[in-house]
Amino acid sequence: MLDNEFHISRTEKATLVSLVCPSFKEHSTEKETNRSLLELRELLGTLGIEAGTEHIQNKKSIDPAYILGKGKIEEIAEIAKNEDSKLLVFDCELTASQIRNIKKLTNLSVIDRCHIILEIFSEHARTKESRIQIEIARLGYILPRLAGFWGHLGRQRGGVGVMGGEGEQQIELDRRIIRSRIEFLKNELKNVEKSRIEQRKRRSKKAITTALVGYTNAGKSSLMNRLCRVDVLEEDKLFATLDSTFRMLNPDTKPPMILIDTVGFLSNLPNTLIDGFKTTLESALEADLLMIVCDVSDPNYEKHLEVTHNVLKELGVEDKEKIIIFNKLDKLNDPMRAKIIRRAHPNSFVISSFDKVQIDELRSYIVNYFLEKQKRYDLFIPYDAGAVHSTIASKTNIVKTQNLEKGIYYRVRVPDFIFNPLGIDEYLLGPKDPILDSLSEE
């Protein structure tokens, strides 16, 4: 699908372009623009592209033809060519006409933030579901921008059934082919989603789930590795993980506890991509607990936390029970920030995923959190009911036991959906049972 045109060369140097405009979301102040540009540099770094000079223009309104003024674009292009930079990367979404106008004016390759993110997503997706979502997002991005790419399309055959030639007729043909492909992929995605929903239903009766959510590169994968003692990909790059990853947190509890690592969030993320990856983020919908992970060493950690809360609100899970994990304490050079965070978020954890003691404490907290949420049952099992003792040991979480004259008293915690099928209701103790009175006296 237009791969020759859409693929971004990794060998070319990039010049970054942005603006400060009061009416432009995420770019209304100089601070916002600088933060977003820093993030864009990191995104380019994830692709291995060298980021060169950055240019910012203050504007009262956005130029519909060139984003910035025409003269400013010509000035930036001249500087870029002198620095041997052949890519102009805009820290915003460009329309088809803007891409076409800027290309024609500068004779440089023109790409935007959305294009960069799509390229990263394409490289890092692993599951069938995420690959389909990415292709739908790519096609959705390309469809309204065909005219912007058209100058190159006229010089090549192939890609999405293109048969050569220029003109509105050919663009319309391409649009029909793309729309047809999107429709096909959406149907494919529905079939994959049905399978995933069935898996989720089965898992909900067999396990408790906790989802790691948060800004990209906050250290979610490294946290999963330490908590679950596994080896999930962890890199100091934006969007190193795109697919939801499921790992066992504690196999000994009943039911076992599963930890889910989800795709990272990003500010200034185009709606095309949010919609495309909403299914992946729906892992957060099925979780019994959300663990919001935030990079405490990042100077923009408060903004990252705000973005995370906003995305959770969009998903409709802002009221779900959650805890905040301020990660990467080992990279924090300002000890006062940790103290400020602890005061502002008294129920949060400020940790390093490489500190074994802190990880063990966090794991214990999660396990105990879920045990406290489970229903409590008091039982008295006669000594000769051997099979029932085995059932209690294998199917429930034993909180307390006491050997009595004729049998063993158990206090257990377990969800109803596990306890009810066990068929041991006859051994349940009522709140005023004499056995409980005898226990309190000892």
C-alpha positions in Angstrom: 0.0 0.0 0.0 2.0 3.0 -1.4 5.0 1.6 0.5 7.5 3.3 -1.7 5.9 6.7 -1.1 4.8 6.2 2.5 8.0 4.6 3.9 10.3 7.1 5.6 14.0 7.0 4.7 16.1 6.4 7.8 19.3 7.7 6.2 18.1 11.2 5.6 18.6 14.0 8.2 15.4 15.6 9.5 14.6 19.3 10.1 11.9 19.9 12.7 9.2 22.5 12.2 6.6 23.7 14.7 4.8 26.8 15.9 3.3 28.6 18.9 -0.3 29.6 18.3 -2.9 30.4 21.0 -5.7 28.5 19.2 -3.6 25.4 18.4 -4.0 22.5 20.8 -0.7 21.3 22.4 1.1 24.3 20.9 -0.7 27.3 22.5 2.4 28.2 24.6 6.2 28.1 24.0 6.5 25.6 26.9 3.9 23.2 25.2 5.6 23.5 21.8 9.1 22.8 23.2 7.8 19.8 25.1 6.1 18.4 22.0 9.2 19.0 19.9 11.4 17.1 22.4 8.9 14.2 22.1 9.1 14.4 18.3 12.9 14.1 18.6 12.5 11.0 20.7 10.0 9.6 18.1 12.5 10.2 15.3 15.2 8.5 17.5 13.0 5.5 17.8 13.1 5.2 14.0 16.9 5.8 14.0 16.5 9.2 12.1 18.9 12.0 12.9 17.1 15.1 14.1 18.8 18.3 13.1 17.8 22.0 13.6 14.3 22.8 14.9 12.4 25.9 13.8 9.4 27.6 15.7 7.3 30.5 14.5 4.9 32.5 16.6 1.6 33.0 14.8 -1.8 34.4 15.7 -3.5 31.9 13.3 -2.5 28.9 11.2 -1.8 29.5 7.5 -4.2 27.1 5.7 -1.8 26.7 2.8 1.6 26.3 4.5 0.9 26.1 8.3 3.6 28.8 8.8 4.0 31.8 6.5 5.2 31.1 3.0 8.3 33.2 3.5 9.2 31.3 6.8 8.9 27.9 5.0 11.3 29.1 2.2 13.7 30.3 4.9 13.5 27.0 6.8 14.0 25.0 3.5 17.1 27.1 2.7 18.7 26.3 6.1 17.7 22.6 5.8 19.4 22.3 2.4 22.6 24.0 3.8 22.6 21.4 6.6 22.1 18.6 4.1 18.7 17.8 5.5 16.2 16.4 3.1 13.2 15.8 5.4 10.9 18.5 6.8 9.1 17.0 9.8 6.1 19.0 11.1 5.1 18.5 14.7 1.4 18.5 13.8 -1.0 16.9 11.2 -0.8 18.3 7.7 -3.6 18.2 5.1 -3.1 17.0 1.6 -3.0 20.5 0.2 -0.4 21.6 2.8 1.8 18.6 2.0 1.5 19.3 -1.7 2.1 23.1 -1.3 5.2 22.7 1.0 6.7 20.0 -1.2 6.3 22.2 -4.3 7.7 25.2 -2.6 10.8 23.5 -1.0 11.5 20.4 -3.2 12.0 18.5 0.1 10.2 15.5 1.5 7.5 16.6 3.9 6.1 14.4 6.7 4.2 15.1 9.8 3.9 13.8 13.4 1.1 11.3 12.6 3.2 9.8 9.7 6.1 9.3 12.1 4.0 7.5 14.7 2.3 5.3 12.1 5.8 4.2 10.9 6.8 3.3 14.5 3.5 1.4 15.0 4.1 -0.5 11.7 7.5 -1.7 12.9 6.5 -2.7 16.5 3.2 -4.5 16.0 3.3 -8.2 16.6 -0.2 -9.6 16.8 -2.6 -10.1 14.0 -5.1 -7.7 15.7 -2.6 -4.8 16.0 -1.3 -5.3 12.5 -4.8 -5.0 11.1 -5.5 -1.9 13.3 -2.3 -0.3 12.0 -3.1 -0.9 8.4 -6.6 0.6 8.9 -5.0 3.6 10.5 -2.4 3.9 7.7 -5.1 3.7 5.0 -7.3 6.2 6.9 -4.3 8.6 7.1 -3.4 8.2 3.4 -7.0 8.4 2.0 -7.6 12.2 2.4 -3.9 12.9 1.5 -3.7 11.1 -1.9 -3.5 14.4 -3.7 -0.5 15.3 -1.5 1.3 12.1 -2.5 0.1 12.3 -6.1 3.2 13.8 -7.6 5.2 10.7 -6.7 2.4 8.3 -7.6 2.5 9.5 -11.2 6.1 8.3 -11.5 5.5 4.7 -10.4 3.2 1.7 -11.1 1.8 -0.7 -8.5 0.8 -0.1 -4.9 -3.0 -0.5 -4.1 -3.7 -1.6 -7.7 -2.5 1.7 -9.3 -2.2 1.3 -13.0 -0.3 4.4 -13.9 -1.2 7.8 -15.2 -2.2 11.0 -13.4 -5.4 13.0 -13.0 -8.6 13.0 -10.9 -9.8 9.8 -12.4 -6.8 7.9 -11.2 -7.0 9.4 -7.7 -10.7 8.5 -7.5 -9.8 4.9 -8.5 -7.2 4.8 -5.7 -9.7 6.1 -3.2 -12.3 3.4 -4.1 -9.6 0.7 -3.7 -8.5 2.1 -0.4 -12.1 2.4 0.9 -12.7 -1.2 -0.2 -9.5 -2.4 1.6 -10.5 -0.5 4.8 -13.9 -2.2 4.8 -12.4 -5.6 4.3 -9.9 -5.0 7.1 -12.7 -3.8 9.5 -14.6 -7.1 8.8 -11.4 -9.0 9.5 -10.9 -7.1 12.7 -14.5 -7.9 13.9 -13.7 -11.6 13.6 -10.5 -11.2 15.5 -12.3 -9.1 18.2 -15.0 -11.8 18.6 -12.3 -14.3 19.4 -10.6 -12.0 21.8 -13.9 -11.2 23.6 -14.5 -15.0 24.0 -11.0 -15.4 25.4 -11.6 -12.5 27.8 -14.8 -14.1 29.1 -13.1 -17.3 29.8 -10.2 -15.6 31.4 -12.5 -13.5 33.7 -13.7 -16.7 35.3 -10.2 -18.1 35.8 -8.0 -15.2 36.7 -7.8 -11.7 38.3 -6.3 -9.1 36.0 -4.2 -6.0 36.7 -3.4 -3.6 33.7 -0.3 -1.5 33.5 -1.3 1.8 31.8 0.5 5.1 31.3 2.6 7.3 29.1 4.9 5.7 26.5 8.4 4.9 27.8 7.3 5.2 31.5 8.9 1.8 32.2 5.8 -0.4 32.1 7.5 -3.4 30.4 10.5 -3.3 32.8 8.0 -3.1 35.7 6.2 -6.2 34.3 9.5 -8.0 34.0 10.4 -7.5 37.7 6.9 -8.1 39.1 6.4 -11.3 37.0 10.0 -12.4 36.8 9.8 -12.7 33.0 11.6 -11.2 30.0 9.3 -8.9 28.0 10.9 -6.5 25.5 12.0 -3.3 27.3 13.8 -0.5 25.5 14.4 3.1 26.2 12.3 4.1 23.2 8.8 5.5 22.6 6.3 2.8 21.7 8.7 -0.2 22.3 5.5 -2.2 23.2 2.3 -1.9 21.1 0.5 -5.2 21.8 -1.1 -6.1 25.1 1.1 -8.6 26.9 -0.3 -11.0 29.5 2.0 -12.5 32.2 1.4 -14.4 35.4 1.9 -12.1 38.5 1.0 -14.7 41.1 0.1 -18.3 40.1 -0.4 -19.4 43.7 -3.5 -17.3 44.5 -7.0 -18.6 43.7 -7.7 -17.5 41.0 -4.2 -16.7 39.7 -3.3 -13.1 39.1 -2.4 -11.9 35.6 -0.6 -8.6 34.8 -1.4 -6.9 31.4 1.1 -4.5 29.8 -0.7 -2.1 27.4 0.3 0.3 24.6 1.7 3.5 25.9 -0.2 6.8 25.6 1.1 10.0 24.0 -0.1 13.6 24.0 -1.0 15.2 20.7 -2.0 11.8 19.3 -4.2 12.1 16.2 -7.7 10.8 16.6 -7.1 8.4 13.7 -4.6 6.5 15.9 -6.6 6.7 19.1 -9.5 5.1 17.3 -7.3 2.5 15.6 -5.8 1.4 18.9 -8.8 1.6 21.1 -9.3 -2.2 20.9 -5.7 -2.7 22.2 -6.4 -0.2 25.0 -9.6 -2.1 25.9 -7.4 -4.5 27.9 -7.7 -1.8 30.5 -11.5 -2.2 30.4 -11.3 -5.9 31.6 -8.8 -5.3 34.4 -9.9 -5.5 38.0 -7.2 -2.9 38.9 -5.4 -0.3 36.9 -1.7 0.5 37.7 -0.9 3.9 36.3 2.9 4.0 35.6 4.5 7.5 35.4 8.2 8.3 34.8 9.1 10.4 37.8 12.4 11.4 36.3 10.8 13.1 33.3 10.4 16.9 33.8 7.0 16.6 32.1 5.7 13.8 34.3 2.7 15.9 35.4 1.6 16.4 31.8 2.1 12.7 31.2 -0.1 11.8 34.1 -2.8 14.3 32.9 -2.7 12.6 29.4 -3.1 9.2 31.0 -6.1 10.2 33.0 -7.7 11.8 29.9 -7.2 8.6 27.9 -8.7 6.5 30.7 -11.7 8.9 30.7 -12.1 8.5 27.0 -12.2 4.8 27.5 -14.8 5.2 30.2 -12.7 3.6 33.0 -11.8 6.7 35.0 -13.8 5.4 37.9 -12.1 2.0 38.0 -10.0 1.3 41.0 -6.4 2.3 40.4 -3.0 3.0 42.0 -0.2 5.2 40.7 3.3 3.9 40.4 5.9 6.7 40.0 8.7 4.7 38.3 12.4 5.3 37.5 13.3 6.7 40.9 16.9 5.6 40.2 17.1 8.2 37.4 15.7 11.1 39.5 18.4 13.7 40.3 16.1 15.8 42.4 15.2 14.2 45.8 12.8 17.0 46.6 10.5 15.9 43.7 10.1 12.4 45.3 9.0 14.1 48.6 6.6 16.4 46.8 5.0 13.5 44.9 4.6 11.5 48.1 2.8 14.4 49.7 0.6 15.1 46.7 -0.1 11.3 46.1 0.0 9.7 49.6 -1.3 6.3 48.4 1.1 6.0 45.4 4.4 4.1 45.1 7.6 5.9 44.2 10.0 3.2 43.1 12.7 2.0 40.8 11.8 -1.2 38.9 15.4 -2.3 39.6 15.0 -2.2 43.4 14.1 -5.7 44.5 12.8 -4.7 47.9 10.5 -2.0 46.4 9.3 -4.5 43.8 8.6 -7.2 46.4 6.6 -4.6 48.5 4.6 -3.6 45.4 3.9 -7.2 44.5 2.8 -8.0 48.1 0.5 -4.9 48.0 -1.2 -6.1 44.8 -1.7 -9.7 46.1 -3.1 -8.5 49.5 -5.3 -5.9 47.7 -7.1 -8.6 45.8 -7.3 -11.0 48.7 -9.0 -8.2 50.8 -11.5 -7.7 48.0 -12.5 -11.4 47.9 -15.4 -12.8 50.0 -14.5 -14.3 53.3 -15.7 -17.7 54.4 -15.4 -19.4 57.8 -15.6 -23.2 57.6 -15.2 -26.1 60.0 -14.1 -29.4 58.3 -14.1 -32.7 60.3 -10.8 -34.5 60.3 -12.3 -37.5 58.4 -13.4 -35.3 55.4 -10.0 -35.7 53.7 -11.2 -34.8 50.2 -12.7 -31.5 51.5 -9.4 -30.6 53.2 -7.7 -31.1 49.8 -10.3 -29.0 48.0 -9.8 -26.1 50.5 -6.0 -26.3 50.1 -6.1 -26.3 46.3 -9.1 -24.1 45.5 -9.1 -21.3 48.1 -6.8 -18.7 49.7 -6.3 -19.8 53.3 -6.0 -16.9 55.6 -6.2 -18.6 58.9 -6.4 -22.2 60.3 -6.8 -23.7 63.8 -6.9 -27.3 64.9 -9.8 -28.1 67.1 -11.0 -31.2 68.9 -13.1 -32.7 66.1 -11.7 -30.9 63.0 -10.0 -27.9 61.5 -11.3 -24.4 61.4 -10.5 -22.5 58.1 -10.9 -18.8 57.2 -10.5 -18.5 53.5 -10.9 -15.8 50.9 -12.1 -16.6 47.4 -14.5 -15.2 44.7 -18.0 -16.5 44.7 -17.6 -18.0 41.2 -14.8 -20.3 42.6 -16.4 -21.1 45.9 -20.0 -21.9 44.8 -19.2 -24.8 42.5 -17.1 -26.5 45.2 -20.2 -27.9 46.9 -19.0 -27.5 50.5 -21.7 -25.2 51.8 -22.6 -27.7 54.6 -19.3 -26.8 56.3 -19.9 -23.1 56.4 -20.1 -21.4 59.8 -22.8 -18.8 60.5 -21.8 -15.5 62.2 -23.1 -16.7 65.6 -21.7 -20.3 65.4 -20.4 -21.5 68.8 -17.2 -22.6 67.1 -16.4 -19.0 66.3 -17.0 -18.1 70.0 -14.6 -20.7 71.1 -12.0 -19.3 68.7 -12.3 -15.8 70.1 -11.7 -17.2 73.6 -8.4 -18.8 72.8 
